[in-house]
């Protein structure tokens, strides 16, 4: 019997997830979908299959649903992750998992109490190339890590966009900078000991673009650039004491890029391409399904400890740029 997936939210990411879920039947099938709009849910179900539920809670009450993908605005992640866990369903929640570390702690406690799996959906983490990169770094192919350069920018359409709403947890840091923070922590395999950040925040709105610096106990420093209306390249560069690794499209949006390792001066060695022929969300769904089938409550691609470290770092970065949520007190400055 395959897993029955439910999807909360019918936005563009949910569309991509549903389309790609259909390409990996071993990961399960779409059983139900729910939206604030009954018409939108019905149209979504007509395109992708499954039952169109009349409310989010109705989807959680549906016995055909085993695992729920939460593709709602950021400020709803904690509430519906917790209610999903209380309904006895496994949780795949879009990043960021919660608005802050305190919300995440409550969410994980609910998942633990109800014995369900939880994963924060940094889908790029599920690609097999990161295992290859880990081997390269552990084998010392570029020596000791010195500096990381991570960039992610997009052009938003000139129309109202939920990413620009502070009350919903919007902003370029939470939306785009989170990827650089996540990858820097993955590469260094430790949590930062110091953070610094600057950002352009429009009055009454959110950060539009900015830059962050993370320093790790090993001595490595990560420079992270992010922004809306900013044509930043989607790239990552890892500088070591004896060489460099360049990664094009580290977030896996444009296919399967190559690692290019410069190990001896100007000599460039292009690593073999790792391609499993899967889309980002298909790979993520399969990763989660395998963990559920194995009786696990965490996924190797993004463990609970990893999400805790991510949330703590993001809290510190928001404090550094002076951004806090309308419904909460300002986060404390990072020591």
C-alpha positions as CSV (number, residue, x, y, z in Angstrom):
1,X,0.0,0.0,0.0
2,X,1.5,3.3,-1.0
3,X,1.4,6.5,1.1
4,X,-1.5,8.9,0.7
5,X,-0.3,12.5,0.5
6,X,-2.3,15.5,1.4
7,X,-1.3,19.0,0.4
8,X,-2.2,22.2,2.3
9,X,-2.0,25.1,0.0
10,X,-2.4,25.4,-3.8
11,X,0.3,27.8,-4.7
12,X,3.1,27.4,-7.3
13,X,5.3,25.2,-5.1
14,X,2.4,22.9,-4.3
15,X,1.7,22.7,-8.1
16,X,5.3,21.6,-8.7
17,X,5.2,19.1,-5.8
18,X,2.0,17.5,-7.0
19,X,3.2,17.3,-10.6
20,X,6.5,15.6,-9.6
21,X,4.9,13.3,-7.0
22,X,3.1,11.7,-9.9
23,X,6.4,10.8,-11.5
24,X,7.5,8.6,-8.5
25,X,4.6,6.3,-7.7
26,X,6.8,4.4,-5.2
27,X,6.7,7.6,-3.0
28,X,2.9,7.5,-2.8
29,X,0.0,9.3,-4.5
30,X,-1.9,12.5,-4.0
31,X,-4.9,11.7,-1.8
32,X,-6.3,15.1,-0.9
33,X,-5.7,18.8,-1.2
34,X,-7.1,21.8,0.6
35,X,-7.0,25.6,0.1
36,X,-8.7,28.7,1.6
37,X,-10.6,28.7,-1.7
38,X,-12.9,25.8,-2.4
39,X,-12.8,26.6,-6.1
40,X,-9.0,26.7,-6.1
41,X,-8.8,23.3,-4.4
42,X,-11.3,21.8,-6.8
43,X,-9.3,23.0,-9.8
44,X,-6.1,21.7,-8.3
45,X,-7.6,18.3,-7.7
46,X,-8.9,18.2,-11.3
47,X,-5.4,18.8,-12.5
48,X,-3.5,16.5,-10.1
49,X,-6.0,14.0,-8.6
50,X,-7.1,13.5,-5.1
51,X,-10.1,14.8,-3.1
52,X,-10.6,18.5,-2.8
53,X,-11.3,19.1,0.9
54,X,-13.5,21.9,2.2
55,X,-11.0,23.0,4.9
56,X,-7.5,22.3,6.1
57,X,-8.9,20.4,9.1
58,X,-11.0,18.3,6.8
59,X,-7.9,17.1,5.0
60,X,-6.3,16.2,8.3
61,X,-9.4,14.2,9.2
62,X,-9.3,12.3,5.9
63,X,-8.2,8.7,6.7
64,X,-6.7,8.3,3.3
65,X,-4.0,10.8,4.1
66,X,-0.8,9.5,5.7
67,X,1.6,12.4,5.2
68,X,1.0,16.1,4.7
69,X,3.0,18.6,2.6
70,X,2.5,22.0,4.1
71,X,2.9,24.7,1.4
72,X,1.2,27.5,3.3
73,X,2.6,31.0,4.1
74,X,5.4,31.0,6.6
75,X,3.3,32.3,9.5
76,X,1.0,29.2,9.2
77,X,3.7,26.6,9.2
78,X,3.9,26.0,13.0
79,X,0.2,25.9,13.5
80,X,-0.6,23.4,10.8
81,X,2.5,21.3,11.4
82,X,1.4,20.9,15.0
83,X,-2.2,20.1,14.0
84,X,-1.0,17.7,11.4
85,X,1.1,15.9,14.1
86,X,-1.9,15.9,16.4
87,X,-3.9,14.2,13.7
88,X,-1.3,11.4,13.6
89,X,0.0,12.4,10.1
90,X,3.6,12.8,9.1
91,X,4.8,16.3,8.2
92,X,6.8,17.7,5.3
93,X,6.8,21.5,5.9
94,X,8.1,24.0,3.5
95,X,11.1,26.1,4.6
96,X,11.4,27.9,6.9
97,X,9.8,25.4,9.2
98,X,8.6,28.1,11.5
99,X,8.9,31.8,12.2
100,X,11.5,31.4,14.9
101,X,13.3,28.8,17.1
102,X,10.6,29.0,19.8
103,X,7.9,28.0,17.3
104,X,10.1,25.2,16.0
105,X,10.6,23.8,19.5
106,X,6.8,23.6,20.0
107,X,6.4,22.0,16.6
108,X,9.0,19.3,17.2
109,X,7.6,18.6,20.6
110,X,4.2,17.9,19.0
111,X,5.7,15.6,16.4
112,X,7.6,13.7,19.1
113,X,4.5,13.4,21.3
114,X,2.5,12.0,18.4
115,X,5.3,9.8,17.1
116,X,5.3,11.3,13.5
117,X,8.0,12.2,11.1
118,X,8.9,15.8,10.5
119,X,11.1,17.3,7.9
120,X,11.8,20.9,6.9
121,X,11.5,21.0,3.1
122,X,14.9,22.2,1.9
123,X,14.4,20.0,-1.2
124,X,17.9,20.7,-2.6
125,X,19.4,18.7,0.3
126,X,17.9,15.5,-1.1
127,X,20.2,15.5,-4.2
128,X,22.8,12.8,-4.2
129,X,25.6,15.2,-5.2
130,X,25.9,16.5,-1.6
131,X,27.1,13.0,-0.6
132,X,29.7,13.4,-3.3
133,X,30.7,16.8,-2.0
134,X,31.0,15.5,1.5
135,X,33.4,12.9,0.3
136,X,35.5,15.5,-1.5
137,X,35.7,17.7,1.5
138,X,36.4,14.8,3.9
139,X,39.1,13.5,1.6
140,X,40.8,16.9,1.7
141,X,40.5,17.7,-2.0
142,X,40.7,21.4,-1.4
143,X,42.4,21.4,2.0
144,X,41.1,23.1,5.1
145,X,37.9,25.2,4.5
146,X,38.6,28.9,4.4
147,X,35.8,30.9,2.7
148,X,32.4,30.2,1.2
149,X,30.6,32.5,-1.2
150,X,26.9,31.7,-1.7
151,X,24.4,33.8,-3.8
152,X,20.7,33.6,-4.5
153,X,18.6,36.4,-6.1
154,X,15.3,36.5,-8.0
155,X,13.2,39.0,-9.9
156,X,9.7,39.3,-8.3
157,X,6.8,40.3,-10.5
158,X,5.5,43.8,-10.0
159,X,2.3,42.8,-8.3
160,X,1.3,42.0,-4.7
161,X,3.3,39.1,-3.4
162,X,3.0,37.3,0.0
163,X,6.8,37.2,0.1
164,X,6.7,40.9,0.8
165,X,4.4,40.7,3.8
166,X,6.1,41.0,7.2
167,X,3.1,39.6,9.1
168,X,3.4,36.4,7.0
169,X,7.1,36.0,7.7
170,X,8.2,37.4,4.3
171,X,11.5,38.9,3.2
172,X,14.5,38.0,1.2
173,X,16.4,36.6,4.2
174,X,13.7,34.1,5.1
175,X,12.9,33.3,1.5
176,X,16.3,33.2,-0.2
177,X,19.1,33.8,2.4
178,X,17.8,30.7,4.2
179,X,19.2,28.6,1.4
180,X,22.7,30.0,1.8
181,X,22.6,29.6,5.6
182,X,21.5,26.0,5.2
183,X,24.2,25.2,2.7
184,X,26.9,26.9,4.6
185,X,26.0,24.9,7.7
186,X,25.9,21.7,5.6
187,X,29.3,22.3,4.1
188,X,31.0,23.2,7.4
189,X,29.1,20.5,9.3
190,X,28.9,22.7,12.4
191,X,26.9,25.7,13.7
192,X,28.2,29.2,13.4
193,X,29.8,30.9,16.4
194,X,29.3,34.5,15.1
195,X,26.9,36.1,12.6
196,X,26.7,39.5,11.0
197,X,24.3,40.9,8.5
198,X,23.1,44.0,6.7
199,X,19.9,44.4,4.7
200,X,17.7,47.0,3.0
201,X,14.3,47.1,4.7
202,X,11.5,49.1,3.2
203,X,9.5,51.1,5.8
204,X,6.7,48.9,7.1
205,X,7.8,46.1,4.9
206,X,10.5,43.5,4.8
207,X,14.1,43.2,3.7
208,X,14.5,43.4,-0.1
209,X,18.2,42.4,-0.4
210,X,21.1,41.9,1.9
211,X,24.3,40.1,2.9
212,X,25.2,37.9,5.8
213,X,28.5,36.6,7.2
214,X,28.8,33.5,9.3
215,X,31.9,32.4,11.1
216,X,32.3,28.8,12.2
217,X,34.4,27.4,15.0
218,X,36.7,25.8,12.4
219,X,37.6,29.3,11.2
220,X,35.7,29.1,7.9
221,X,33.7,32.2,7.0
222,X,30.6,32.2,4.8
223,X,29.5,35.2,2.7
224,X,25.9,35.0,1.8
225,X,24.2,37.4,-0.7
226,X,20.4,37.3,-1.3
227,X,17.8,39.6,-2.8
228,X,14.6,40.3,-4.6
229,X,14.8,42.3,-7.8
230,X,18.5,41.4,-7.8
231,X,20.0,39.4,-10.6
232,X,22.4,37.6,-8.4
233,X,23.9,34.4,-9.9
234,X,22.8,31.1,-8.4
235,X,26.3,30.0,-7.4
236,X,28.3,28.6,-4.6
237,X,32.1,28.7,-4.2
238,X,34.1,26.8,-1.6
239,X,37.6,28.1,-1.1
240,X,40.0,25.8,0.7
241,X,43.7,26.1,1.6
242,X,44.8,24.2,-1.5
243,X,41.9,24.6,-4.0
244,X,38.4,25.7,-4.8
245,X,35.1,24.0,-5.7
246,X,32.6,25.9,-7.8
247,X,28.9,24.8,-7.9
248,X,26.6,26.2,-10.4
249,X,22.9,26.2,-9.5
250,X,23.4,24.8,-5.9
251,X,19.7,25.0,-5.3
252,X,18.9,22.5,-8.0
253,X,16.4,24.6,-9.9
254,X,17.9,24.3,-13.3
255,X,18.8,20.7,-13.5
256,X,21.9,18.9,-12.3
257,X,25.1,21.1,-12.3
258,X,28.7,20.0,-12.2
259,X,31.1,20.5,-9.4
260,X,34.3,22.1,-10.8
261,X,37.3,21.6,-8.5
262,X,40.4,23.7,-8.9
263,X,43.0,21.8,-7.0
264,X,46.4,22.8,-8.5
265,X,46.7,26.5,-9.5
266,X,44.9,27.0,-12.8
267,X,44.3,23.3,-13.5
268,X,40.5,22.7,-13.5
269,X,39.1,19.3,-13.0
270,X,35.4,18.9,-13.8
271,X,33.7,16.1,-11.7
272,X,31.4,13.6,-13.3
273,X,27.8,14.7,-13.4
274,X,25.5,13.0,-10.9
275,X,22.0,12.8,-12.4
276,X,19.2,10.6,-11.0
277,X,16.7,11.9,-13.6
278,X,14.4,13.1,-10.8
279,X,12.9,16.5,-10.2
280,X,13.6,18.3,-6.9
281,X,10.2,17.6,-5.3
282,X,10.0,14.0,-6.7
283,X,13.4,13.3,-5.0
284,X,12.2,14.9,-1.8
285,X,8.9,12.9,-1.7
286,X,10.9,9.7,-2.3
287,X,13.3,10.5,0.4
288,X,10.5,11.2,2.9
289,X,8.6,8.1,1.9
290,X,11.6,5.9,2.4
291,X,12.1,7.3,5.9
292,X,8.5,6.7,6.8
293,X,8.5,3.2,5.5
294,X,11.6,2.5,7.5
295,X,9.9,3.7,10.7
296,X,12.1,6.8,11.1
297,X,11.0,10.1,12.5
298,X,13.7,12.2,11.0
299,X,15.2,12.4,7.5
300,X,18.9,12.3,6.9
301,X,18.7,15.2,4.5
302,X,17.4,17.6,7.2
303,X,17.3,16.3,10.7
304,X,15.6,17.9,13.7
305,X,18.9,19.1,15.0
306,X,19.7,20.6,11.7
307,X,16.4,22.5,11.7
308,X,17.1,23.7,15.2
309,X,20.5,25.0,14.2
310,X,18.9,26.7,11.1
311,X,16.2,28.4,13.1
312,X,18.7,29.7,15.7
313,X,21.0,31.1,13.0
314,X,18.0,32.7,11.2
315,X,16.8,34.3,14.5
316,X,20.3,35.8,15.0
317,X,20.4,37.1,11.4
318,X,17.0,38.8,11.7
319,X,18.2,40.4,14.9
320,X,21.3,41.7,13.1
321,X,19.2,43.4,10.4
322,X,16.6,44.6,12.8
323,X,13.6,42.6,11.4
324,X,11.0,41.2,13.8
325,X,7.5,39.9,13.3
326,X,4.4,42.0,13.9
327,X,3.0,39.4,16.3
328,X,6.1,38.9,18.3
329,X,8.7,40.7,20.3
330,X,12.0,41.6,18.7
331,X,14.5,38.7,18.7
332,X,17.5,39.1,20.9
333,X,20.8,40.2,19.5
334,X,23.2,37.4,18.9
335,X,26.1,37.4,21.4
